[in-house]
Amino acid sequence: MLGGCDAVELTKTYGTPLYVMDEQKVRDAMRAYRSSMEKYYGGNGLICYASKAFACKEMYRIANEEGLGVDVVSGGELYTALSVGFPAEKIGFHGNNKLPAEIRMALENDVGRIIVDGLGELELVDRIAGDLGVTANIILRITPGVDAHTHDFIRTGQIDSKFGLALETGAAMEGVKAALKAKNICLKGLDCHIGSQIMDVEPFVHTGEIMMQFILDIKNETGVEMEELDLGGGFGIRYVGSDDPVPYDSYMEAVSEGIKAFADKHGLKTPFIFMEPGRSIVGEAGTTLYTVGAIKEIPGVRTYVSIDGGMSDNPRYALYQAKYDFLLAEKADAPADSIVTVAGKCCESGDLLGEHVKMPMPKTGDILAVLSTGAYNYSMASNYNRNPIPPVVMVRDGASRVIVKGQTYEDMARFDV
């Protein structure tokens, strides 16, 4: 049962593959973050949904209804948010290589903050703002040098990263001074992000202290005190039963205590805090449903269970061996007495969703449910092998509705000449 809806009945209505999002879980996660911001920062902050995890018009509508801001990382995400009337002043625009047209689009629409990623981008934003006759409100992205012990592909806080201005090299202070001198720039504060799927509180607490120390260094060296601090996201979720994520409230409490203690000790104001959860808002709210097709047993080697989707709708296993829990929708409580490899339908040996997967032995036609697929599945989907991207259905209180239509073959060929 997903959001009060029978999973098998959903597939009869909408077909497979099918992305299913539980609306109540999404809203509950948003409310938990917003409540903790009120509780631990006295409302002196804003939770911004990191929409790269799962972006569509309905998600921006829900974020707005729940009183959140949003973090966008492309012109496409920005366009989608603006298209449903999302308040521009509550949008933060990230990215390590924003295109001139994207920067212009952000400035023309009065986006709340542009998170500037480097010295070259600082000059570009300053120049475009000057051309438009506006002042760009920016936050500088800083690389704090924290290794959060996640997969190499989702670590972003260490010095060897394509993101941000490193503290260790002096580039961060150089960026601050350049921003303060720029004619068309208003430097509002600092941003950092140390990685994704982090299961420990300590890296966040340590990062908060590092960033507060840098705020103190800036004040001592320039006389200017940063008003805002964006601590990013990266909070872990439960993908498999052995995962043990820290409750979001615990993250928020521990980090807030460290920041307030540092501010009090050194005579600083507690900055306005931004946080950017994405995966932890939508990840566990999502389930992907597939129909089991061919089953191939290689005696003494492995059993392949093929499904009607794969890396084209979920590339995360191929990218970084992401683990999931799998269920057969009609046998969800049956003993997991078989070990199989779940294979996709793409013409690619690496098109797998999981190896050494324990489940009841499926048969052709069964509905396979892959749990915790709400983040970075639809948003990373492709038309590899000319496979259509599946629809997304939102479920709540026993009712379902389409929030993203599934592609047709005609959709994929529409732009061919």
N, C-alpha and C positions, 0 to 999 in steps of 0.2 A: 504494500500500500504506500503510495506516494501522495502526500497532501490530501489524504482521504480518498484517493483514486486508485482503483485496481490497475496495477502495471500492465497486466495482459490486456485488459480492456482498452487501455490507452493505445497499445500497439494495434489493436483492431481498428481503432478510429483513425490514427495518424500514421500507421506503418512504422517500419524500422529502417535504418537506425533512427533513434529519436532521443533528443536531449529533453530532459524533464527538470524543471526548476520548481522547488517548493517555495512559494512566495512568503509564507509565514516564517520560514527559517531565515530567509533573507532579511525580512523586516525585524525579526527578533535580534539578529546579529547587529544590525544598524542601531537599534534602540539600546542594546547593551553598551556599545561603544559611546553613544551619545550620553547615556546616563553616567558612565564612568568619567567622561570629560566634565560633566557637571559636578560630580562627586569629588574628584581629586584635583581639579583645576579651577573649581568655582565658576565653570562656564567660560573661563578665559582661554578659549581655544575652539577649534573646529575640526570635526572628523570629515575627511575627504575620501570618498570611495575611489579607490584606484581602479578606474574603469577598464584598464587593459586586461584585467582578469576576465571580464565578461561585459562587453559593451553592446547595447542596443537601445532603442528609444525608450522601451518600457523600463529598463534599469535606471535610466536618467530620470524618468518620471518618479519612480519609487524613491530614489535618493533624495529628490527634491521634496516629496511628500514627507519624508522622514527627517527633514531638516539638516541634511548633510551637504557638504560641498563635494566636488568631484575633482579628481586628478586625471588629466588627459595627456596623451603622449604623441599625438599626431593631429594633423589638420582634419582627418576623418573623424576621430573621436570628438574633437572640438565642434565640428559641424553637426554631428549627431546630437550632442548635448544642446547646442543652441537651437536646433530645429524643433525641439519640444519645449522651448522657452525656459531652459534651465538658467538661473540667474548667473550672468557672466561674472559678477563680482565674487562668486563663490567657486570659481574655476581656477585651478592651478595648472599651468602648462609645462610639463616636463619634457625631457629628451636631450640626448647628447649631441644631436646634429639637426636642430630644427631648420627647416628650409626658410629662405627669406619670405616666400609667399605665406608660410604658416605663421611666422612672426608678425607679418603685416596683418593677417587675418585676426590674430589674437589682439593686437593693438587697436585695430579698427572696431572690434567688438567689446572693448573695455574689459578684457579678461582681468580677473582680480590680481593674479601674480604670474609672472613668467619666471620659472625656475631656471636661471642661467647656469649653464654647465661648464663654461670655460671662458678664457680671456678673448678668444676669437669671437665667440657668440656674444659676449658682452659688447664688443665693438659693433657687431652687426645690429643688435637690438638698439643700441644708442643711435646708430646712423638712421635706421628705419624710423624710430620714434621722432628723430629730428625732422626727417622728410615729411612725417605726418603732422608735425606740430603738436605732439603730445609728450607727456612724461610717462615712461614705462616703470610701473611698480614691479620690482624684481626681488627674488631671493636667490642667493648664491648657493649652488650645490657644492658641498664640501665632502672630501673623502677622508673620513676620520681615522683610517688605519686599523679598523676592527675586523678580525677574521671571525665570522659567525659560524664557521664549521658546517656550512651547507655544501651542496654540490657545486663544483667549480663554475658551472654555467649560471648559477643564481647567487653567486657571491659578488657583492658590489661595494663593500666598505673598505677593502684592503687597498694598498697603494697601487698595485698593478690592476687597474680597472679602467675601462673606457669612460667611466663616469666621473665627473667632478674635479675639483681642485684640491690637490693633496696638501694636508697639513705639514707632513714631514719635509716636503721640498721647499716650503715657503710660498708655493703657488697660491694657497688659500689667502694669505695675508696680502699678497700682491693683487689678487682679484678684488678683495675688499677695498683697498686703497684706490684701485682704478675705478671701481664703481662709484665711490664717493666723489671722485673728481669728474665723472662723466656729466655732460651738460643735460642730457635728456633721460637720466636714470634716477630713480629714487630707490635706494637700497633699503628694503624693509627688514631683512633678516637673513637667516642661514637655513640650509636644508642639508639633510644627510639621509642615507639609506644603506643599511649594512648587509642586506641579502633577503632571501625568502625562505619560507618553511623553517623558521627558527623555533626550536622547542624550549629554549632556556630564557630566563629573565635577565640573567647577568649581562649578556652582550648589550642589551638595550640600556640597562642602568649605566654601564661603563661608557657607552656612546653618549648618553645624556651628559655625563660628567665632563667628557672630553669637549663636547660642544659648548658647554657652559664656561669651561676654561678658556676656550677660544673667544667667546664673547667678552670675557674679562680682559684677555690680551688685546683685543681690538679697542676696548674702551681705554686701556692704559696707553696704547700706542697712538690712537687717533682722537681720543676724547669723545667718540661716538658709541653709544650703547645700542646694540641691536634690539629691535622691538619684538621680533618674531623668530620662532624656532620651529622648523619642520623636521620631525623625527622619523618620517617615512613610515613604512609598514614592515611586512615580512613575518607576521605572526603565524605560527604553524597551525595546521589542522590535522584531523585524524583521517588519514587515507586508508590505513589498515588497523586491525584491532590492536596491534602492539604499539601504535603511536599513542603518546600520552602528552598532548599539548597542554600548556599552562592556560588556565582560564583568562580571557581577555582582561577581566577586571584586575587580575593579579599583575599583568604587565603594566597596566596604567597606574596602579597604585605604587608599585616599586619605582618606576621611572619618575613619577611626580615627586615622590619623597626625596629622591636624589637631587632633582633639579631645584626644588625649594630649599633644601639644606644648603646647597652651594650658593644660591642667590642670597640667602640670609647671611651666610658666613662672610661673603665678599661685598656686601652692600649693593647687590644688583637687584633690579626688578625681575620678577618672574615673567619671562617673555610670553607672549600670546603663542599658544602651542597648536601646531597642525599635526595631525597623524593621518596616515594614508593606508588603511587596511583595504585589501582587495580580495585576495584568496580567502581570508578568514571570514569574509562576509558571504561569499557565494559558493565556496568550494564544496562544503558538506551539504549545501542545499541542492546540488545537482546530481542527477543519476542519468546514465545513458543506457538505453535499452536496445538490444540487438536480437536478431533471429539467428539461431544456430543453423549452420549449413552442413558442409562436408565434415566428416570425422575420420581422421586417418591415424590408425595405430601402427607404430613401428615397433614390433616386439623387442623388448629389452632396451629400447631407446627412449621413446616418448610417444604420447598421444596428442595429435594436433586437433583442436576443436576450432573450426573456422566459423567466422561470423560475417554478417553482411555489411560490416564497416571496417574500421582499422585505423591506420596511421593518417589517413586523409581526414578523419574526424577527431582523432586523438593521437597526436604525434609525441606525446610526452614520454612514452616508454622508449621509443626510438631515439629520442633526444637525450634523455638522462635516466633511463631505466626506472622510471617512476613506478611505484608499487600501488596496487589497488586491491580492494576486496571485491569478489565476484559472487553473485548469487544467481540461482535459477528462479525466476519469478514465481513459478507455480510450485517450487519445491524449496522455498526459502528456509524452512526449518528441517530439511532433510540432512542426514549426516554427510559431511564432506569427506567421503571415503575414496575419492579418486584424485590423482594428480595429473594435470593436463597442461598443455601450452595453448593459450588462446591466441589464434592467428587471424589477421585481417585478410581482406580480399585483394589487396593491392599486389601488383606484380613486383614484389620486392621481398627478398629473403628476411630482411629486418623488420617486416611489417608484423609486429607482435604487440599484444597488449599486456601479456604477462606470461611468465614461465614458472613452472613448479607451483601451479595454482591448485589449491585444494578445493574441490567442490563435488557434489554428487555427479556421477557420470551423466552428461547430457545426451540427448538424442536430437536428431535433426528436427527442426521446427520449434524446439524449446526457446523461450525468451530468456536471454542472458542479461542481467542487470550489473552494470559496473558502477560502483558507489563513489561518491565524492568527486564527481567530474564537472562540478559547476564552474571551476576556474581553469582557464587556459586550455580548454578543449574546443568549444565553439570558436573562441577568439583566435585560436591557432590553426583552425581547420583550413584545408586547401582542396583544390580540385584535382589533386594528383590522380593520374589515370583517368581523368575526366569523370571522377565520382562526384555526384552532387553533394553539397553540404546539407545535412539534415535540418529539419525544422526544430524550433525550440518551443516547447509547450510549458506554460506556467500553470501550476496546480495549487489549489487552496480550498479547504473546506469541502472536498469532494467534487469540485468543479474544475474544469480545465479550459484553457484558451491558448490559441497560438499567439506568440509574441514575435516570432521570426518565422516567416514562411520558408519552407524547404525549397531548395533549388530544383529546377527541372533541367532536362537536357537542353531545352531551348534557351534557358537562362545562361548556361555555360557557353553556348555558341553565339550569343547575341552580339558580341563585339568582334567576332571573327570577320575578316574581310575577304 
